[in-house]
Amino acid sequence: MDSYIVQDRVRQRWIIFTTCFASFMCVLDAFIVNISLPTIAHTFNAGTTEVARIVIVYLLVLTSTIPFFGKLGDRIGLTKVFAVGFVVFTLGSLLCGTSISINMLILSRCIQAVGGAMLSAVPAAIIPRFLPAEIRGVSFGAFSITAALGLSLGAPLGGLITTYLSWHYVFLLNVPVGIAAIFLVQKHFPRDYRPHDTPLHFDIPGVILSFFGIASLLYCLNNGAALGWTSRPIIISFILSLILMTVFVLWERRCADPLINFGIFRHRDFTLANAACFFQFMALTGNGFLMPFYLILAKGVRADRAGLLLLIYSILFMIVGPIAGKTSDRISPRIICIFGVLSAVGAFFFFSQTLGGKGLVQAIVFLAWLAVSFGLFMSPSSNLVMSAAPPKEHGTASAMMKTITNLGSAFGVCIFETVFTLGMPREAVHGGKSLMESHVSQQQILAGLQNAYLCGAIICSLALFCMLLAKDAEAPIVAPHRGSQSPAP
């Protein structure tokens, strides 16, 4: 591995810049589209169920393929996977930006997510593979900061682009910078491919089973209200999901090189901490999906101003998160998480009761309150998860935590959208008309939002229950790369 260490300082800087840029772009594109969703729905006369898929399919593909591309990078070369990731991500962005229908946009997001999975899977391995030990800490620090920057700029940048250009440019701006990144990888990154004597062994059946098992369940949640929870397609999809996920678990237990090592869940506190993360990301990403609809449709705020309002969350989270992370090194991370989750329950309940009031004060208070709540939770929860995992399984634990939080995000969008649209006209939910054009009254929109945010309070309560059941680790181990989780408002 040492033969790949780059000594030239100019090349080192370009490697750091390019890996950091990949981190920034992946985080930015995961969330920049949220502020544009009401406008996209209006453009294509799409219902909320359809526009929710723009977010859901990205998270689904990302979650299902990151472990695969991580292993692929170890076998065929990190540089190769990284370069192809930029190619696929750029192509997917071009297709998203030129989409002429909602279905084309959703399919293009799948392609973009494959590239995003490649770019997410290998940068953390590129830094120790190609850079000297004395600058790795600085590199990882820059890596985390740029991810947080992508979070902070996502909402305001998306709002400005949507208002003054078009939602298409939210994706099209990736094309020139993606092409530039491909050139930088080809010029400055070492070719780290080494032929192996052993054949490639990848858990392809595990990838397929997990993808379609999760996709079937998300289809049920995303379409149940529109098609009817007892309709034939929903029942068949639910049964199919149950069968596929059962087969997946049985396969992973027998596979020599499994996609997911379920044995790590034998550690009770590790399982409880991850369950709390799952529920918290459900609530957080569900809010990220609905908040633009509240600001733009219920309050009549322009997309650019809505993005600036969402910046309140990002700034406060970036302030509170590192402080909470450092504090969790000195006192119990579980106690900090409990305070954070309890605060999140209060924030969601407060907003559900006040969102119908005049003005934007309640939204500003909620976003600030939520930022503090999740700032208290995120870094300490990473510490808690890694502390509860056996030292020899930290790599597996880290990958599992990322997978679980991505799944929570996808389920959160589905559940919040479903609860929000209960009782609304079919065409506004399942397609034919957007909420802007359908005969949905202001009272119906506010009632749906109130129900969704009450649901958010319940989901956070489940996270609180998991945290109360968990125990403190005897010797806390600080999670690596604290701050890499950068949730959106």
Backbone torsions as a table, in degrees:
resi	resn	phi	psi	omega
1	MET	NA	-32.8	-176.8
2	ASP	-62.1	-24.5	-179.1
3	SER	-65.5	-14.7	-179.2
4	TYR	-95.9	-3.9	-179.5
5	ILE	-65.5	127.4	-179.0
6	VAL	-90.2	124.8	-179.1
7	GLN	-97.3	-24.8	-179.6
8	ASP	-68.7	124.2	-173.1
9	ARG	-69.1	-31.7	178.2
10	VAL	-65.4	-45.7	177.9
11	ARG	-64.6	-37.1	177.3
12	GLN	-58.8	-45.4	-179.4
13	ARG	-62.5	-40.3	179.8
14	TRP	-68.5	-35.1	177.1
15	ILE	-64.8	-45.7	178.4
16	ILE	-62.2	-45.7	-179.1
17	PHE	-60.6	-44.3	-175.0
18	THR	-70.3	-41.2	177.8
19	THR	-66.2	-39.6	177.3
20	CYS	-65.3	-38.8	179.2
21	PHE	-65.0	-38.0	177.1
22	ALA	-62.0	-42.6	177.5
23	SER	-61.4	-45.6	179.9
24	PHE	-60.7	-46.6	-174.9
25	MET	-67.1	-39.5	-178.9
26	CYS	-66.1	-44.0	179.0
27	VAL	-67.0	-44.0	-179.4
28	LEU	-58.3	-48.0	-174.5
29	ASP	-76.6	-17.7	175.7
30	ALA	-68.9	-26.8	-171.1
31	PHE	-126.6	-16.0	-176.8
32	ILE	-63.6	-27.1	-176.5
33	VAL	-72.9	-21.9	-174.5
34	ASN	-56.2	-43.4	-176.7
35	ILE	-68.4	-19.5	-179.3
36	SER	-91.8	-7.1	-173.1
37	LEU	-60.0	-44.1	177.0
38	PRO	-60.1	-37.9	179.1
39	THR	-68.5	-41.9	177.8
40	ILE	-61.8	-43.0	178.1
41	ALA	-59.0	-41.3	179.2
42	HIS	-66.8	-39.9	-178.8
43	THR	-60.6	-44.2	-174.2
44	PHE	-101.3	8.3	-175.2
45	ASN	50.9	45.8	-174.7
46	ALA	-100.6	147.7	175.6
47	GLY	-81.7	170.9	-178.4
48	THR	-64.7	-31.5	177.7
49	THR	-61.3	-40.5	-178.6
50	GLU	-72.0	-44.7	-179.0
51	VAL	-69.3	-26.5	175.9
52	ALA	-62.1	-31.5	-179.5
53	ARG	-65.3	-24.9	177.5
54	ILE	-59.1	-37.3	178.4
55	VAL	-84.1	-42.9	-173.0
56	ILE	-63.9	-46.3	-175.9
57	VAL	-66.6	-33.3	177.5
58	TYR	-62.6	-47.6	-179.6
59	LEU	-67.7	-36.6	-179.5
60	LEU	-64.1	-50.3	-179.7
61	VAL	-64.6	-41.9	179.4
62	LEU	-59.2	-47.9	-177.9
63	THR	-64.1	-40.1	-174.0
64	SER	-74.9	-23.9	-170.3
65	THR	-113.0	-14.2	-179.9
66	ILE	-57.0	-48.4	179.5
67	PRO	-59.1	-38.3	-179.8
68	PHE	-63.5	-46.9	-177.8
69	PHE	-71.1	-27.5	174.2
70	GLY	-63.1	-45.1	177.8
71	LYS	-68.9	-36.9	179.3
72	LEU	-62.7	-39.3	178.4
73	GLY	-61.5	-36.8	178.2
74	ASP	-67.3	-26.8	-174.4
75	ARG	-95.5	-41.9	-175.7
76	ILE	-106.7	-5.5	178.2
77	GLY	117.3	130.1	-179.6
78	LEU	-65.5	-39.6	-178.5
79	THR	-62.2	-41.4	-179.1
80	LYS	-63.3	-46.5	179.3
81	VAL	-64.0	-40.0	-178.8
82	PHE	-64.4	-45.4	-179.4
83	ALA	-65.3	-45.2	178.9
84	VAL	-64.5	-33.5	177.4
85	GLY	-59.4	-43.5	177.7
86	PHE	-65.3	-38.3	178.8
87	VAL	-62.2	-49.8	-177.5
88	VAL	-67.1	-41.5	180.0
89	PHE	-63.8	-41.2	179.1
90	THR	-66.3	-43.0	176.9
91	LEU	-61.8	-45.7	178.8
92	GLY	-61.0	-39.0	178.4
93	SER	-64.5	-41.3	177.8
94	LEU	-61.5	-44.0	179.4
95	LEU	-66.0	-38.7	177.0
96	CYS	-61.4	-46.6	-176.2
97	GLY	-69.0	-21.5	-179.7
98	THR	-107.8	13.9	-178.1
99	SER	-63.9	139.4	-179.3
100	ILE	-110.8	3.0	176.7
101	SER	-152.7	162.1	-179.8
102	ILE	-65.7	-35.9	-179.9
103	ASN	-68.5	-36.9	176.3
104	MET	-65.6	-38.1	178.6
105	LEU	-64.9	-42.3	179.9
106	ILE	-64.6	-43.8	177.9
107	LEU	-64.0	-39.5	178.9
108	SER	-65.8	-33.5	176.5
109	ARG	-65.3	-32.3	175.5
110	CYS	-62.1	-45.1	178.8
111	ILE	-63.5	-44.1	178.6
112	GLN	-60.3	-37.7	-179.2
113	ALA	-67.4	-34.0	175.7
114	VAL	-61.2	-46.2	175.9
115	GLY	-63.0	-40.0	177.9
116	GLY	-62.5	-36.2	177.6
117	ALA	-64.9	-40.9	177.0
118	MET	-62.4	-43.7	-178.2
119	LEU	-71.9	-25.1	178.8
120	SER	-84.0	-27.9	-171.2
121	ALA	-78.5	-31.7	-168.5
122	VAL	-110.1	-17.9	-176.7
123	PRO	-57.7	-40.4	179.9
124	ALA	-64.2	-23.7	176.3
125	ALA	-88.5	-25.6	-179.9
126	ILE	-65.3	-39.5	-176.1
127	ILE	-59.8	-52.9	177.9
128	PRO	-72.5	-22.3	-179.0
129	ARG	-73.8	-38.9	-170.3
130	PHE	-111.0	-14.7	-173.3
131	LEU	-112.1	146.2	179.1
132	PRO	-62.9	154.7	-175.6
133	ALA	-59.7	-34.1	-174.0
134	GLU	-70.3	-13.6	179.3
135	ILE	-118.6	7.3	-178.1
136	ARG	-70.0	-39.9	180.0
137	GLY	-60.8	-45.1	177.5
138	VAL	-62.3	-38.8	-178.8
139	SER	-65.5	-43.9	178.1
140	PHE	-65.5	-36.3	176.7
141	GLY	-62.2	-44.8	177.2
142	ALA	-63.5	-36.7	179.3
143	PHE	-60.2	-45.6	-179.8
144	SER	-69.4	-38.4	-178.7
145	ILE	-64.5	-41.4	-179.2
146	THR	-68.5	-32.0	174.7
147	ALA	-63.6	-43.4	177.3
148	ALA	-64.9	-34.9	178.1
149	LEU	-65.8	-39.3	175.9
150	GLY	-60.9	-38.5	175.6
151	LEU	-62.4	-46.6	-174.9
152	SER	-66.4	-38.7	-175.3
153	LEU	-86.2	-14.8	-174.3
154	GLY	-55.5	-57.7	-176.3
155	ALA	-65.8	-51.4	-179.0
156	PRO	-65.2	-38.8	179.8
157	LEU	-66.1	-42.7	177.1
158	GLY	-61.4	-39.9	178.6
159	GLY	-65.5	-42.8	179.5
160	LEU	-65.2	-44.5	-179.2
161	ILE	-64.2	-44.4	-178.5
162	THR	-64.2	-38.7	-176.7
163	THR	-75.1	-45.1	-170.2
164	TYR	-101.4	-15.1	174.1
165	LEU	-119.1	-92.2	178.4
166	SER	-172.9	156.1	177.6
167	TRP	-60.6	-24.8	179.3
168	HIS	-57.6	-35.5	-176.1
169	TYR	-75.4	-12.9	171.3
170	VAL	-57.3	-34.0	179.1
171	PHE	-96.4	-39.0	-173.5
172	LEU	-66.9	-26.7	177.9
173	LEU	-65.3	-18.5	176.7
174	ASN	-71.2	-23.0	-171.4
175	VAL	-66.3	-55.2	179.9
176	PRO	-63.6	-39.2	-179.9
177	VAL	-71.1	-31.9	176.0
178	GLY	-65.8	-40.6	177.3
179	ILE	-63.4	-41.6	177.5
180	ALA	-62.4	-40.0	179.6
181	ALA	-65.3	-38.3	177.1
182	ILE	-59.9	-43.4	178.8
183	PHE	-62.0	-42.2	-179.3
184	LEU	-65.0	-40.9	178.9
185	VAL	-63.6	-44.4	-179.2
186	GLN	-64.5	-33.2	-175.1
187	LYS	-85.6	-37.1	-167.9
188	HIS	-112.8	-15.3	-175.6
189	PHE	-91.1	137.8	175.8
190	PRO	-66.3	153.7	174.4
191	ARG	-89.8	103.3	-171.4
192	ASP	-99.4	18.7	178.5
193	TYR	-71.0	131.2	175.0
194	ARG	-131.5	123.0	-179.8
195	PRO	-64.1	142.2	-179.8
196	HIS	-107.3	146.4	176.9
197	ASP	-74.0	-29.8	-179.0
198	THR	-90.0	147.2	179.0
199	PRO	-69.5	159.2	178.2
200	LEU	-68.0	131.6	176.8
201	HIS	-124.8	108.9	177.3
202	PHE	-123.5	146.2	-179.6
203	ASP	-82.3	66.7	-179.8
204	ILE	-61.6	-44.1	176.7
205	PRO	-58.1	-37.4	178.6
206	GLY	-63.9	-41.5	178.2
207	VAL	-61.7	-45.9	-177.3
208	ILE	-66.4	-46.6	-178.6
209	LEU	-63.3	-44.4	-178.9
210	SER	-67.0	-41.1	-178.7
211	PHE	-61.5	-52.3	-175.4
212	PHE	-75.1	-28.3	175.8
213	GLY	-65.5	-47.2	178.8
214	ILE	-68.8	-41.1	-179.7
215	ALA	-60.8	-39.5	179.5
216	SER	-64.4	-41.3	179.6
217	LEU	-68.2	-42.0	177.8
218	LEU	-63.7	-34.5	176.4
219	TYR	-61.2	-42.1	178.2
220	CYS	-60.7	-48.5	-177.8
221	LEU	-66.3	-36.1	-176.2
222	ASN	-76.5	-28.0	-173.6
223	ASN	-118.2	-3.0	-175.9
224	GLY	-58.1	-44.8	-178.0
225	ALA	-67.0	-37.2	-177.0
226	ALA	-76.0	-41.7	-176.6
227	LEU	-91.1	-16.7	-175.4
228	GLY	100.7	127.8	-174.8
229	TRP	-66.5	-20.8	178.5
230	THR	-104.2	9.9	179.4
231	SER	-70.3	158.2	-176.5
232	ARG	-60.3	-46.4	-179.4
233	PRO	-60.0	-38.0	-178.4
234	ILE	-69.7	-44.6	179.9
235	ILE	-63.5	-44.2	179.7
236	ILE	-62.6	-43.2	-179.8
237	SER	-64.0	-39.8	179.5
238	PHE	-65.1	-44.7	178.8
239	ILE	-63.6	-42.0	178.7
240	LEU	-61.3	-42.5	178.3
241	SER	-61.4	-43.6	-179.9
242	LEU	-61.8	-43.0	179.8
243	ILE	-65.7	-48.1	-177.4
244	LEU	-62.8	-42.5	-179.3
245	MET	-70.2	-33.1	175.5
246	THR	-65.8	-45.9	177.7
247	VAL	-62.6	-38.5	179.0
248	PHE	-60.2	-46.9	-179.9
249	VAL	-63.3	-44.3	179.3
250	LEU	-63.2	-40.5	179.4
251	TRP	-65.1	-44.5	-177.6
252	GLU	-64.0	-31.7	179.4
253	ARG	-71.4	-23.0	-177.9
254	ARG	-103.1	-17.6	-175.2
255	CYS	-70.1	138.3	-179.0
256	ALA	-68.0	-35.7	-179.7
257	ASP	-130.0	75.8	-170.0
258	PRO	-71.7	154.7	173.9
259	LEU	-65.8	-40.8	178.8
260	ILE	-129.1	128.5	176.4
261	ASN	-89.6	96.6	-177.5
262	PHE	-69.9	-13.2	178.9
263	GLY	-61.6	-25.3	-178.3
264	ILE	-67.7	-20.6	-180.0
265	PHE	-77.7	0.1	173.7
266	ARG	-69.9	-15.1	177.2
267	HIS	-85.9	108.6	-170.7
268	ARG	-57.1	-48.0	-175.9
269	ASP	-68.9	-32.4	174.8
270	PHE	-62.9	-43.2	179.9
271	THR	-65.3	-43.9	-179.5
272	LEU	-65.5	-41.2	179.6
273	ALA	-64.2	-40.3	178.4
274	ASN	-69.2	-35.4	177.0
275	ALA	-62.9	-40.4	177.1
276	ALA	-62.6	-41.3	177.0
277	CYS	-62.1	-41.0	179.0
278	PHE	-57.9	-49.2	-178.0
279	PHE	-68.2	-39.2	-179.7
280	GLN	-64.9	-39.9	178.4
281	PHE	-71.5	-29.0	172.3
282	MET	-58.1	-50.1	-178.1
283	ALA	-65.6	-43.0	-175.4
284	LEU	-66.8	-46.6	-178.0
285	THR	-74.7	-31.4	173.4
286	GLY	-60.7	-41.3	175.5
287	ASN	-65.6	-40.1	178.3
288	GLY	-59.8	-32.3	177.7
289	PHE	-74.7	-42.3	-172.3
290	LEU	-85.9	-29.7	-174.5
291	MET	-56.2	-41.9	176.1
292	PRO	-60.0	-36.5	177.9
293	PHE	-65.5	-38.6	178.0
294	TYR	-64.0	-49.9	-175.3
295	LEU	-68.0	-42.3	-173.7
296	ILE	-83.3	-43.8	-176.1
297	LEU	-88.2	-45.8	-175.7
298	ALA	-81.0	-31.3	-175.8
299	LYS	-110.7	-8.0	177.3
300	GLY	68.6	26.5	179.5
301	VAL	-82.9	137.9	176.6
302	ARG	-67.3	156.1	-175.2
303	ALA	-60.2	-38.2	-178.3
304	ASP	-67.7	-39.2	178.9
305	ARG	-72.4	-34.0	175.8
306	ALA	-62.1	-41.2	177.7
307	GLY	-62.6	-38.9	178.3
308	LEU	-67.2	-35.9	176.3
309	LEU	-64.1	-40.0	178.9
310	LEU	-67.6	-18.4	177.1
311	LEU	-64.4	-23.9	177.0
312	ILE	-56.3	-46.7	179.2
313	TYR	-60.6	-49.0	-174.0
314	SER	-60.4	-45.0	-177.3
315	ILE	-65.0	-47.0	-178.8
316	LEU	-66.1	-37.2	178.0
317	PHE	-62.9	-41.9	-179.9
318	MET	-66.1	-25.6	177.6
319	ILE	-80.7	-47.6	-174.0
320	VAL	-74.8	-38.7	-174.7
321	GLY	-55.5	-54.1	179.9
322	PRO	-62.2	-36.3	178.9
323	ILE	-63.9	-44.8	178.6
324	ALA	-63.8	-37.2	179.0
325	GLY	-63.1	-45.6	178.4
326	LYS	-64.8	-39.6	-179.8
327	THR	-63.7	-33.9	-178.6
328	SER	-69.8	-11.4	173.7
329	ASP	-78.3	-20.2	-175.1
330	ARG	-106.1	-34.2	178.4
331	ILE	-124.6	172.7	-174.2
332	SER	-57.5	119.8	175.7
333	PRO	-62.9	-28.1	179.6
334	ARG	-65.7	-40.0	179.5
335	ILE	-63.7	-42.4	178.6
336	ILE	-63.4	-42.1	178.6
337	CYS	-61.4	-41.4	-179.8
338	ILE	-61.1	-44.7	177.3
339	PHE	-62.3	-40.9	179.4
340	GLY	-63.6	-44.7	-178.9
341	VAL	-68.4	-42.7	178.1
342	LEU	-60.2	-39.6	176.9
343	SER	-64.7	-39.4	178.8
344	ALA	-64.1	-38.9	175.3
345	VAL	-57.4	-46.6	179.4
346	GLY	-63.4	-39.4	-179.0
347	ALA	-64.1	-46.1	-179.7
348	PHE	-65.6	-40.9	179.9
349	PHE	-66.2	-42.4	177.6
350	PHE	-57.1	-47.4	-175.8
351	PHE	-69.1	-35.5	179.3
352	SER	-62.8	-28.0	-178.0
353	GLN	-92.2	-15.5	-174.0
354	THR	-118.7	-6.0	-172.4
355	LEU	-65.2	-17.4	179.4
356	GLY	-84.9	-3.8	-178.5
357	GLY	-72.6	168.3	-179.3
358	LYS	-76.1	152.9	176.5
359	GLY	78.1	-170.2	-175.0
360	LEU	-118.9	7.6	-177.0
361	VAL	-60.1	-43.0	-178.0
362	GLN	-64.0	-35.7	177.9
363	ALA	-68.5	-41.2	179.5
364	ILE	-64.1	-45.3	178.1
365	VAL	-61.0	-43.4	-179.3
366	PHE	-62.9	-46.9	-178.9
367	LEU	-62.8	-40.7	178.1
368	ALA	-66.6	-43.7	179.6
369	TRP	-62.9	-43.3	-179.5
370	LEU	-65.9	-38.0	179.0
371	ALA	-61.9	-44.3	177.9
372	VAL	-64.1	-43.1	-178.0
373	SER	-60.5	-49.9	-178.5
374	PHE	-77.4	-26.2	172.2
375	GLY	-62.4	-38.5	177.2
376	LEU	-69.9	-24.4	-174.2
377	PHE	-92.2	-42.9	-163.5
378	MET	-63.3	-60.7	-177.8
379	SER	-64.0	-46.1	176.3
380	PRO	-60.6	-32.7	179.1
381	SER	-67.9	-36.5	174.9
382	SER	-62.6	-42.5	177.4
383	ASN	-60.1	-44.4	-178.0
384	LEU	-65.3	-43.8	179.4
385	VAL	-60.8	-47.9	-178.0
386	MET	-70.2	-29.3	176.5
387	SER	-69.1	-32.5	-178.0
388	ALA	-81.7	-12.4	-179.6
389	ALA	-90.6	146.0	176.2
390	PRO	-62.1	141.4	-178.0
391	PRO	-53.6	-34.2	-178.1
392	LYS	-74.8	-9.1	-176.9
393	GLU	-118.9	24.9	-178.3
394	HIS	-65.0	-36.6	177.9
395	GLY	-62.8	-46.9	178.0
396	THR	-63.1	-40.7	-178.9
397	ALA	-64.2	-41.3	179.6
398	SER	-63.4	-46.0	178.8
399	ALA	-63.8	-38.4	179.8
400	MET	-65.6	-40.9	179.3
401	MET	-61.9	-42.1	178.6
402	LYS	-63.7	-41.4	179.0
403	THR	-63.4	-44.2	-177.3
404	ILE	-66.7	-41.3	179.7
405	THR	-67.3	-36.8	175.6
406	ASN	-64.2	-40.9	177.6
407	LEU	-63.3	-43.7	177.6
408	GLY	-58.3	-39.9	178.7
409	SER	-61.8	-45.4	-179.5
410	ALA	-64.0	-44.8	179.4
411	PHE	-66.1	-34.0	179.4
412	GLY	-62.1	-44.3	178.1
413	VAL	-61.0	-44.4	-179.8
414	CYS	-59.9	-50.0	-173.5
415	ILE	-69.8	-43.6	179.2
416	PHE	-63.0	-42.0	179.7
417	GLU	-64.9	-41.0	-179.6
418	THR	-64.0	-47.7	-179.7
419	VAL	-65.4	-40.2	-179.4
420	PHE	-59.9	-38.9	-172.2
421	THR	-96.3	3.0	178.4
422	LEU	-59.3	126.6	178.8
423	GLY	87.7	-4.4	178.9
424	MET	-84.7	159.8	179.4
425	PRO	-57.4	145.4	-176.3
426	ARG	-58.9	-40.2	-175.8
427	GLU	-67.5	-26.6	179.1
428	ALA	-79.3	-19.1	-177.0
429	VAL	-99.5	-50.0	-170.7
430	HIS	-99.0	-2.2	177.8
431	GLY	121.3	164.4	-178.2
432	GLY	108.2	-41.7	176.3
433	LYS	-146.1	147.4	173.6
434	SER	-84.2	168.8	177.3
435	LEU	-60.4	-30.6	179.7
436	MET	-65.6	-30.3	-173.8
437	GLU	-105.3	-15.4	-178.1
438	SER	-81.1	169.8	-178.4
439	HIS	-89.0	50.9	176.6
440	VAL	-95.1	122.3	-177.4
441	SER	-76.4	162.2	176.7
442	GLN	-59.7	-37.4	180.0
443	GLN	-65.8	-38.1	177.7
444	GLN	-64.9	-41.8	178.7
445	ILE	-63.2	-45.4	-179.2
446	LEU	-66.9	-38.0	178.1
447	ALA	-64.8	-41.8	177.2
448	GLY	-62.9	-41.3	178.0
449	LEU	-64.6	-40.9	179.1
450	GLN	-61.4	-44.4	178.3
451	ASN	-62.3	-41.0	-178.6
452	ALA	-65.0	-41.8	-178.5
453	TYR	-75.6	-27.3	169.1
454	LEU	-64.6	-39.9	175.2
455	CYS	-60.5	-39.4	177.2
456	GLY	-60.5	-39.7	177.7
457	ALA	-64.2	-38.9	178.1
458	ILE	-65.7	-43.0	-180.0
459	ILE	-62.0	-43.1	177.4
460	CYS	-65.0	-31.8	177.0
461	SER	-64.7	-34.9	176.1
462	LEU	-65.6	-38.9	175.9
463	ALA	-63.4	-40.3	178.1
464	LEU	-62.2	-41.6	178.3
465	PHE	-59.9	-42.6	178.6
466	CYS	-63.9	-41.5	-179.6
467	MET	-66.4	-36.6	179.0
468	LEU	-68.0	-31.2	178.9
469	LEU	-77.8	-27.4	-178.8
470	ALA	-70.3	164.7	178.7
471	LYS	-121.1	157.9	175.9
472	ASP	-71.8	141.5	174.0
473	ALA	-71.5	147.0	-178.7
474	GLU	-67.0	-34.8	-178.8
475	ALA	-137.8	88.5	-176.8
476	PRO	-54.8	138.6	177.7
477	ILE	-117.7	124.1	-175.9
478	VAL	-65.9	131.0	179.5
479	ALA	-67.9	137.1	178.6
480	PRO	-69.3	150.3	174.9
481	HIS	58.6	43.9	179.1
482	ARG	-56.7	138.2	-179.6
483	GLY	98.4	-3.9	-179.8
484	SER	-71.1	-25.0	173.6
485	GLN	-78.9	118.3	-176.0
486	SER	-126.2	79.9	-174.9
487	PRO	-71.9	150.1	179.7
488	ALA	-92.6	155.6	177.3
489	PRO	-70.9	NA	NA
